[in-house]
Amino acid sequence: MPDQPPHDPFELFRRLWGPLGVPIPGMAIPTLDPKEVEKRINDLRSIEGWLSMNLNMVKFSIQGLELQRATLQAMRDATEPPPPPSKK
């Protein structure tokens, strides 16, 4: 069995949006073929799922970093000596 290239997760994007980052003409022109419409819907749902998954990963990364920041600040506050009393 010949080696297959690794799966490119962006292949679907490239096919749908073309090499220049603009929609290919078929995406802007409506089609009368129900199979083609169904295929486009399925392709876009796949992209939507991929984007949602990545958005959730970014949100979890942000939450993790915020928790890390709060933990570091709490550790810093616990190890710093208290400020000297102010004289009035």
C-alpha positions as CSV (number, residue, x, y, z in Angstrom):
1,M,0.0,0.0,0.0
2,P,1.6,3.4,-1.0
3,D,2.1,6.0,1.6
4,Q,-0.8,8.5,1.7
5,P,-0.1,12.2,2.5
6,P,-1.3,13.3,5.8
7,H,-4.8,14.6,5.9
8,D,-4.9,18.4,5.5
9,P,-7.7,19.9,7.6
10,F,-7.7,23.0,5.4
11,E,-8.3,21.2,2.2
12,L,-12.1,21.7,2.5
13,F,-11.5,25.5,3.0
14,R,-9.3,25.6,-0.1
15,R,-11.8,23.8,-2.2
16,L,-14.7,26.1,-1.0
17,W,-12.9,29.4,-1.0
18,G,-10.3,29.0,-3.7
19,P,-6.6,29.9,-3.7
20,L,-7.1,33.7,-3.4
21,G,-9.3,33.7,-0.3
22,V,-12.4,34.7,-2.2
23,P,-15.4,32.5,-2.8
24,I,-15.3,30.5,-6.0
25,P,-18.0,31.4,-8.5
26,G,-20.0,28.3,-7.8
27,M,-20.5,29.5,-4.2
28,A,-22.1,32.8,-5.3
29,I,-24.2,31.4,-8.1
30,P,-27.2,29.4,-7.0
31,T,-27.5,25.9,-8.4
32,L,-30.7,24.0,-9.4
33,D,-29.1,20.6,-8.6
34,P,-30.4,19.4,-5.2
35,K,-27.5,17.1,-4.8
36,E,-25.0,20.0,-5.2
37,V,-27.0,22.1,-2.7
38,E,-26.9,19.2,-0.2
39,K,-23.2,18.7,-0.7
40,R,-22.6,22.5,-0.1
41,I,-24.7,22.4,3.0
42,N,-22.8,19.3,4.3
43,D,-19.4,20.9,3.5
44,L,-20.3,24.1,5.3
45,R,-21.7,22.2,8.3
46,S,-18.3,20.4,8.5
47,I,-16.5,23.8,8.4
48,E,-18.9,25.1,11.1
49,G,-18.2,22.2,13.3
50,W,-14.4,22.6,12.8
51,L,-14.6,26.3,13.6
52,S,-16.8,25.7,16.7
53,M,-14.3,23.1,18.0
54,N,-11.4,25.5,17.5
55,L,-13.3,28.4,19.1
56,N,-14.0,26.2,22.1
57,M,-10.3,25.3,22.3
58,V,-9.4,29.0,22.2
59,K,-11.9,29.8,25.0
60,F,-10.5,27.0,27.2
61,S,-7.0,28.2,26.6
62,I,-8.0,31.7,27.7
63,Q,-9.7,30.4,30.8
64,G,-6.7,28.3,31.6
65,L,-4.4,31.3,31.3
66,E,-6.7,33.5,33.4
67,L,-6.7,30.8,36.1
68,Q,-2.9,30.6,35.9
69,R,-2.6,34.4,36.2
70,A,-4.9,34.4,39.2
71,T,-2.9,31.6,40.8
72,L,0.4,33.4,40.2
73,Q,-1.0,36.7,41.6
74,A,-2.3,34.8,44.7
75,M,1.1,33.2,45.3
76,R,2.8,36.6,44.8
77,D,0.4,38.3,47.3
78,A,1.0,35.5,49.8
79,T,4.8,35.8,49.7
80,E,5.1,39.6,49.7
81,P,5.6,41.2,53.1
82,P,2.8,43.4,54.2
83,P,3.2,47.1,53.4
84,P,4.4,49.2,56.3
85,P,1.8,51.1,58.3
86,S,1.3,54.6,57.0
87,K,2.0,57.5,59.4
88,K,-0.6,60.2,59.6
